[in-house]
Amino acid sequence: MLNKKVIFLFSLIAYQTFVFSQKTTEFGFFLGRSYYNGEMNPKTHLGNGVGSIAYGAVFRYNLNERYSLKANVIRGKLTGEDSKSDFGFNRARNATFESRLTEFSGQVEFNFLPYETGHSKHFFTPFLFVGAAAYQYAPETTIDGIINEGEEVSEGSKFSMPFGVGMKLSAGNKLNLNFEWGFRRTSNDEIDGLPNRFAEIYELGKTYDSDWYSIAGFSLTFKLTRIGPCPVYRF
């Protein structure tokens, strides 16, 4: 009997969320920076030449004032350079890499505050997001000035898990300005193209330590639909 009541309650919430709230769509553009964290850059997120320009397109489907679904396609570049590291081990290895990056992702956003484009009161909110992504990469790696052309050089498509924080600001009846900073945990140690083997007395790569990459920046989106969420349905 209890299970039936729980199922009924969740069904009622879902019905109210997806039927009584009118949905809106947005489309726009993203501009920011992409950067890498791994063996060549273990800790730096800002400064010291970290990051390259990233750009792309954004599509958002607002379910209501709290939840949104978002799809991104972003192009960028990932780089690493041991000579900029604070660690003596990295400087001794003297490796560098550069890789183009293309990411396709789908994310769920949760707004901390009720948010609606063009609303006089609900025009700002911080938000969280989490999702799944497929990314393509092709590193060009050198180790102490020698190009790494062995069989272990990686190139292809992999999956990552984007998550992060951001802010939304309504700048008119149809315009939205968003800032987000997202981190991507990968399931491999191949982005930098370092071979996972020992050379002389030190380890080049670490198979047990997956690479990360991050994307941060601004997006400008335009509301495509005319009618926003139902004014009597706010939570």
Secondary structure, 3 states (H helix, E strand, C coil): CHHHHHHHHHHHHHHHHHHHCCCEEEEEEEEEEEEEEECCECCCCCCCCCCEEEEEEEEEEECCCCEEEEEEEEEEEEEEEHHHCCCHHHHHHCEEEEEEEEEEEEEEEEECCCCCCCCCCCCEEEEEEEEEEEEEEEEEEEECCEECCCCCCCCEEEEEEEEEEEEEEECCCCEEEEEEEEEEEECCCCCCCCCCCEECCEECCCCCCCCEEEEEEEEEEEECCCCCCCCCCCC
